[in-house]
């Protein structure tokens, strides 16, 4: 992996089963407009020019690996589903000795656009941040992690809905699960994440309070279109994403005429 100013590595979280999909198939292989949703995320990382892509897999790992085994990916196994912090930690050995930026993407967010991720990375670099989160604003943020900031706009933490106070639940800015982080801070901090929360899981989002404690700079970027950062969690979400991809293809065809 190169570690120059403009190079970076990518880590994609794709280990979840997706129980709400009402299907035995691992979530990231469900098709959006005829292609597995994970295809869109991998293509984005490749289009961005990622120097290396590590894919964290768990449920039906062999099926995912057999499908993408020829794409030059590093496969990382999450044998137990103990939360996003635990998932990222599994990649520590794969990035041993790597110093530089790691882009963290979700395998179930197929509508994300290159321009949005470029905006995230540009902000991350320009601000000198060690950790940057992509956020968006929702009219109804129920169920999502709230982004807590100070008066200067610095990210103090991200609080999961189940653990949020009444005041925090009024916050409309939510976490999309997409980040830029500098290594070695990333894996040093992830090792410190605990599971003292309602779900007894290791939340990656706790890394922001660790960053604050360590005195490192954090930043955020708001994605203008909430639909673009939508995670696929149900058959309805899948149908909605398919319609959006089809509409985008129609627009491209119009523009090319």
C-alpha positions in Angstrom: 0.0 0.0 0.0 1.3 3.4 -0.9 1.0 6.1 1.8 1.4 9.3 -0.2 -0.8 12.4 0.3 -3.5 11.2 -2.1 -3.4 7.5 -1.6 -5.5 5.6 0.8 -6.8 2.1 1.6 -10.5 1.0 2.0 -12.1 -1.2 4.6 -15.6 -2.5 3.7 -18.0 -3.9 6.4 -19.9 -6.8 4.8 -20.2 -9.4 7.6 -23.9 -9.0 8.6 -26.6 -11.6 8.0 -29.4 -9.1 7.3 -32.2 -10.9 9.2 -34.8 -8.3 8.2 -34.2 -9.2 4.5 -36.4 -12.3 5.2 -34.0 -14.4 3.1 -31.3 -17.0 3.7 -28.9 -15.1 1.4 -26.3 -12.9 3.0 -27.5 -9.3 2.8 -24.7 -7.8 0.6 -25.4 -10.3 -2.2 -29.0 -9.3 -2.6 -29.4 -7.7 -6.0 -30.0 -4.0 -6.7 -31.1 -3.5 -10.3 -29.7 -7.0 -11.1 -26.3 -6.8 -9.4 -25.3 -7.6 -5.8 -25.4 -4.4 -3.7 -21.8 -5.1 -2.7 -20.8 -4.6 -6.4 -21.6 -0.9 -6.2 -19.5 -0.4 -3.1 -16.5 -2.3 -4.5 -16.8 -0.3 -7.7 -16.9 2.9 -5.8 -13.7 2.1 -3.9 -12.0 1.1 -7.1 -13.1 4.3 -8.9 -11.8 6.3 -6.1 -8.4 4.8 -6.6 -8.0 2.9 -3.4 -4.6 1.3 -3.1 -6.0 -1.7 -1.3 -9.5 -3.0 -0.4 -10.1 -5.2 2.6 -13.5 -6.8 2.9 -14.8 -7.9 6.3 -17.0 -11.0 5.8 -18.8 -13.3 8.2 -22.2 -14.7 7.4 -21.9 -16.9 4.3 -18.2 -15.8 4.0 -17.3 -18.6 1.6 -20.1 -17.5 -0.8 -18.9 -13.9 -0.7 -15.3 -14.9 -1.1 -16.0 -17.2 -4.0 -17.8 -14.4 -5.9 -15.2 -11.8 -5.4 -12.0 -13.9 -5.1 -10.6 -12.7 -8.4 -10.8 -8.9 -7.6 -7.6 -8.6 -5.6 -9.3 -8.1 -2.3 -8.0 -8.8 1.2 -10.6 -11.0 3.0 -11.0 -10.6 6.7 -13.2 -12.8 8.8 -15.6 -11.7 11.6 -16.5 -15.1 13.1 -18.8 -13.6 15.7 -21.1 -10.7 15.2 -20.2 -8.5 18.1 -20.7 -5.0 16.6 -19.1 -2.6 14.2 -16.1 -1.9 16.5 -15.4 -5.6 16.7 -15.7 -5.9 12.9 -13.1 -3.2 12.3 -10.8 -4.7 14.8 -10.6 -8.0 12.9 -8.7 -6.1 10.1 -5.9 -4.9 12.5 -3.5 -7.6 11.3 -4.3 -6.9 7.6 -3.2 -3.3 8.1 -0.2 -4.0 10.3 2.5 -1.4 9.6 0.2 0.7 7.3 0.4 4.4 8.0 -2.1 6.6 6.2 -5.8 7.1 5.5 -8.3 4.3 5.7 -11.8 4.9 4.2 -14.5 2.8 5.9 -17.5 1.9 3.8 -20.6 -0.3 4.4 -21.4 -3.1 2.0 -25.1 -2.4 2.3 -24.9 1.2 1.2 -25.0 0.8 -2.6 -26.3 4.3 -3.6 -23.3 6.2 -2.4 -21.7 8.4 -5.1 -18.0 9.0 -5.8 -18.5 12.8 -5.6 -19.8 12.5 -2.0 -16.9 10.3 -0.9 -14.4 12.7 -2.5 -16.0 15.5 -0.6 -15.6 13.5 2.6 -11.9 12.8 1.9 -11.2 16.3 0.8 -12.7 17.7 4.1 -10.7 15.0 6.1 -7.4 16.1 4.5 -8.0 19.8 4.5 -9.1 19.9 8.2 -6.1 17.9 9.3 -8.5 15.6 11.1 -7.5 12.1 12.3 -11.1 10.9 12.2 -14.0 12.2 10.0 -17.6 11.0 9.7 -20.1 11.3 6.9 -23.4 12.4 8.3 -26.8 13.5 6.9 -29.9 15.3 8.2 -33.2 13.5 8.6 -36.7 14.8 9.3 -37.3 11.7 11.4 -34.0 10.4 12.8 -35.7 7.6 14.9 -33.4 4.6 15.3 -30.2 6.2 14.0 -27.1 7.2 15.9 -27.0 11.0 16.7 -24.0 13.1 16.0 -23.2 15.2 19.1 -21.1 18.4 18.4 -19.8 21.3 20.4 -20.5 24.9 19.6 -17.6 25.0 17.1 -19.0 22.0 15.2 -16.4 19.5 16.4 -17.7 16.0 16.8 -17.8 15.1 20.5 -19.4 11.7 20.0 -22.0 9.6 18.3 -24.8 8.2 20.5 -26.8 5.2 19.4 -30.6 5.8 19.5 -31.1 3.2 22.3 -28.5 5.0 24.5 -29.5 8.6 23.7 -31.0 11.0 26.2 -34.3 12.8 25.3 -32.3 15.9 24.3 -29.9 13.9 22.1 -32.9 12.2 20.4 -33.9 15.7 19.1 -30.7 15.9 17.1 -31.4 15.5 13.3 -27.9 14.9 12.2 -27.2 11.2 12.0 -24.3 8.9 11.4 -24.1 7.1 8.0 -21.5 4.6 9.1 -19.0 6.0 6.6 -15.7 7.3 7.8 -12.1 8.4 7.1 -9.5 7.5 9.7 -5.8 7.8 10.0 -3.8 4.7 11.0 -2.2 3.8 13.4 -4.7 5.8 15.5 -7.6 3.8 14.0 -6.6 0.3 15.3 -5.1 1.6 18.5 -8.4 3.3 19.4 -10.6 0.4 18.3 -8.7 -1.8 20.7 -10.0 0.5 23.5 -13.7 0.2 22.6 -15.8 -1.5 25.3 -19.4 -2.9 25.2 -21.1 -1.0 28.0 -24.3 -0.2 26.2 -27.8 -1.4 25.7 -26.9 -4.0 23.0 -23.7 -5.2 24.7 -21.9 -4.7 21.4 -18.6 -3.0 20.5 -19.8 0.2 18.7 -17.3 1.7 16.3 -18.8 5.0 17.0 -17.2 5.0 20.5 -14.0 5.9 18.7 -15.1 9.5 18.7 -15.1 9.8 22.5 -11.7 8.0 22.5 -10.4 10.6 19.9 -11.6 13.4 22.2 -9.9 11.9 25.2 -6.6 11.6 23.2 -6.9 15.1 21.9 -7.0 14.3 18.2 -9.0 16.3 15.7 -12.3 15.1 14.4 -14.5 16.4 11.6 -17.8 15.7 9.8 -19.3 16.2 6.4 -23.0 16.4 5.8 -24.3 14.4 2.7 -26.9 16.6 1.0 -29.0 13.7 -0.1 -30.1 11.3 2.7 -31.3 8.7 0.1 -27.7 8.3 -1.2 -26.4 7.1 2.2 -29.4 4.8 2.9 -28.5 1.4 4.2 -30.4 -1.6 2.8 -32.2 -3.4 5.7 -35.4 -4.8 4.2 -37.1 -5.9 1.0 -38.7 -2.5 0.8 -35.3 -0.7 1.0 -34.0 -3.1 -1.7 -36.9 -2.2 -4.0 -36.4 1.6 -3.4 -32.7 1.3 -4.1 -33.4 -0.6 -7.3 -35.8 2.2 -8.5 -33.1 4.8 -7.7 -30.4 3.0 -9.7 -32.8 2.5 -12.6 -33.6 6.2 -12.6 -29.9 7.1 -12.5 -29.3 4.8 -15.5 -32.1 6.5 -17.4 -30.6 9.9 -16.7 -27.2 8.8 -17.9 -28.8 7.5 -21.1 -30.6 10.8 -21.6 -27.4 12.8 -21.1 -25.4 10.6 -23.5 -27.9 11.3 -26.4 
